[in-house]
Amino acid sequence: MERLFRKLLVATAWLMCAGMAQAQTDSTRTASKAAVAIDAPDGVIMADELLSDTISLEAAGKKKQKRDWATWKPNPKRAMWLALAIPGAGQIYNHKYWKLPIVYGGFVGCAYAMRWNNQMYHDYSQAYLDLMDDDPRTESYNQFMHLGAEINAGNITRYQELFRKRKDRFRRWRDMSFFVMVGVYALSVVDAYVDASLSEFDISDDLSLHVTPAVIGSKTERNPLRSSGLGLQCSLTF
């Protein structure tokens, strides 16, 4: 039994050595074939074809590159028409998103002011009408009276004039809020157009202002003491 085990162990070791030698031989043959392929003219042609394919793939990759938005120039007319169609669309087209809160904030503020002034105008108008008629059941003006104040025959004329002025004032403010909203809309359109037009305006990094003293002379005066004067000379570099 011990002898049989030794024979199996020797046979296994011999087979392992034979397998390692065969693998080394195969790898040597493969390397030699690769070297021959590279040294052969066909191998050179294949290498040239591989290099040309790589260059063509790189060129195709360059052609398919995405647009560089850092150098993108907006169209002023398109920005203007977008701003006319939808308020704030021109600013979105110009990529000036920080202006959107200003534009929409102006619209919301004007809309709120117009609604509030319109409500106050109607309330004071109804109060003025109730104050002018002779019906004692219509007393909507009492909601605007101070605590303890009341209208009687001695002060009714003064209150009538007061309510008339207030309703006219709220009506004027309501109309003004509407015109301000139209102005905000017009300014948003102008801003979109001007911003797109000035997108190509290049300001140099050497922008500076120099102020230096200078001697100012007159060509008509012959006396140099009288013709000269001191002043400041400004030069702007851009």
Helices and strands as residue ranges (DSSP letters): H 2-39, H 41-63, G 69-71, H 76-85, H 89-93, G 97-99, H 100-132, G 140-144, H 156-197, G 198-200, E 208-217, H 224-227, E 228-237
